[in-house]
Amino acid sequence: MQLGVETALYSVLIYLSASKTVESIIEGIEEYTGVTIITPKSQKVAEMIVEKIGRGITLYKGTREYGKRGHTTSDLEIIFTVITRLEVSILQSEIQTTDLNAFVLMYSIKDTKGGMIKK
């Protein structure tokens, strides 16, 4: 009996779907993403996150030092929030409508505890 390319591709597909299923069972279905947003329009972005997405935020006090225009010192608020991976695209499109030049950093979060994670 000889295995063909089609059988091998189906085997790979089954393996990938089985591994994702096992990972979801072990790790849980919800995956969280930490988002840090640096923008001079932090109040508008913060209000949008709370009102439209329904997530809590943390504001850090920061100082802008170096950028495209060289050395300029100015105070600003840095936004941090935790969202689900399903909310990432919603957040990105809302940030684009509020501030095209916002600096957004996203990263996966392994585990969370406390706060306003669950709706």
C-alpha positions in Angstrom: 0.0 0.0 0.0 1.4 3.4 -1.0 0.4 6.7 0.5 -0.1 9.6 -1.9 0.4 13.3 -1.5 -3.3 13.9 -0.8 -3.3 11.4 2.1 -0.2 13.1 3.6 -1.8 16.6 3.3 -5.0 15.3 5.0 -2.8 13.8 7.8 -1.1 17.2 8.4 -4.5 19.0 8.4 -5.9 16.5 11.0 -2.8 16.8 13.1 -2.9 20.6 13.2 -6.6 20.7 14.0 -6.2 18.1 16.8 -3.3 20.0 18.3 -5.3 23.2 18.3 -8.2 21.4 20.0 -6.0 19.9 22.7 -4.3 23.3 23.3 -7.8 25.0 23.6 -8.8 22.3 26.2 -5.7 22.7 28.2 -5.1 26.4 28.0 -8.7 27.6 27.7 -10.6 29.1 24.8 -10.1 32.7 25.6 -6.8 34.2 24.6 -5.9 37.6 26.0 -3.9 40.4 24.4 -2.2 43.2 26.4 -2.3 46.5 24.5 -0.1 49.6 25.3 -1.1 52.7 23.4 0.9 55.9 23.3 -0.9 58.9 21.8 -1.4 62.6 22.5 -5.1 61.9 22.2 -5.1 59.5 25.2 -8.4 60.8 26.7 -10.4 60.1 23.5 -8.8 56.7 23.0 -9.4 55.8 26.7 -13.1 56.8 26.5 -13.5 54.8 23.3 -12.0 51.6 24.9 -14.3 52.0 28.0 -17.5 52.9 26.1 -17.3 51.0 22.8 -15.3 47.9 23.8 -16.3 47.8 27.5 -12.9 47.1 28.9 -11.1 48.7 31.8 -7.9 50.7 31.3 -4.9 51.8 33.3 -3.2 55.2 32.6 0.5 55.6 33.2 2.1 59.0 33.4 4.9 59.2 30.9 7.3 61.7 29.3 8.0 61.9 25.6 11.6 62.6 25.0 12.8 61.6 21.5 10.8 61.2 18.3 10.6 62.0 14.7 11.1 65.7 15.4 14.2 65.2 17.6 14.4 66.0 21.3 11.1 67.3 22.7 10.1 66.9 26.3 6.3 66.7 27.0 4.1 64.8 29.5 1.6 62.3 28.2 -0.6 59.4 29.4 0.1 55.9 28.3 -2.9 53.6 28.1 -2.8 49.9 29.0 -5.7 47.5 28.6 -6.3 43.8 28.2 -8.7 42.5 25.5 -9.6 39.2 23.9 -8.2 38.3 20.5 -11.6 38.7 19.0 -11.6 42.4 20.1 -8.2 43.2 18.5 -9.6 44.2 15.1 -12.3 46.3 16.7 -9.7 48.1 18.8 -7.4 48.7 15.9 -10.1 50.2 13.6 -11.3 52.4 16.4 -7.7 53.7 17.2 -7.3 54.4 13.4 -10.4 56.6 13.4 -9.2 58.4 16.6 -5.4 58.9 15.9 -3.6 57.6 12.8 -0.2 58.2 14.4 -0.8 56.3 17.7 1.9 53.9 18.7 0.3 50.6 19.6 2.1 47.7 21.2 0.3 44.3 21.4 1.4 41.1 23.0 -0.1 37.8 24.1 -0.8 37.3 27.8 -0.5 33.8 29.2 -2.6 34.3 32.4 -4.6 37.0 34.1 -6.0 37.4 37.5 -8.3 40.1 39.0 -9.4 43.3 37.4 -12.1 43.7 34.8 -11.1 40.7 32.5 -14.5 39.0 32.3 -17.5 40.9 31.1 
